[in-house]
Amino acid sequence: DMAQPSALVRLPEPKEAENRKVIEYLEAHYCQKISHEDLGRAFPVSTRHLSRRFKRDLQITIFEYLRLYRTLMAIIELRTTTKRVTEVAYSCGYESMSSFYSDFSRVFSRPPRLMRDENSFSNLE
């Protein structure tokens, strides 16, 4: 039904060009550990200012965006490769399986192993 809200997970779109650059950085480096210090080195403004500007524009924090992006990249890997869930988690920048499972379940309301099943994936639409 077209009147029903979509259950699809979408990344927020920035209105400000500066935040587009932050997103490009996150998407280029998502498989690595990213810290506030890394952001400070990558952008010529204070991390506090960067964080406030990002949150004001996108309604989520930089690191919430990063977790969401990593989770979305993980679902693509789970659906297109035969990698084990552990391999997918680490290749998407997660340093612990508990963080991966927590983020994944929060976004998709089901654990990663179930998302390999075509029927589980189509239920998100």
NORJOKA-V24706 format. One line per field, one symbol per residue. ss: DSSP state (a for helix, b for strand, c for the rest). phi: phi as a letter, one per 30 degrees, with the letter a starting at -180 (. if undefined). burial: b if it has 24 or more other ideal C-beta (glycine too) atoms within 12 Angstrom, else e. A space follows every 10 residues. Layout:
ss = ???
phi = ???
burial = ???
This chain:
ss = cccccccccc ccccccaaaa aaaaaaaaac cccccaaaaa aaccccaaaa aaaaaaaacc caaaaaaaaa aaaaaaaaaa ccccaaaaaa acccccaaaa aaaaaaaacc caaaaccaaa aaccc
phi = .dddddcddb ddcdccdddd ddddddddbe dcdbcedddd ddbdbdddde dddddddcib dedddedddd dddddddddc bcddeddded dcjdcbdddd dddddddcha dedddddedd ddddd
burial = eeeeeeeebe beebeeeebe ebbebbeebb eeebeeeebe eebeeebeeb bebbeebbeb bbbebbbbbb bbbbbebbee eeeebeebbe ebbbeeeeeb bebbeebbee bbeebbeeee eeeee
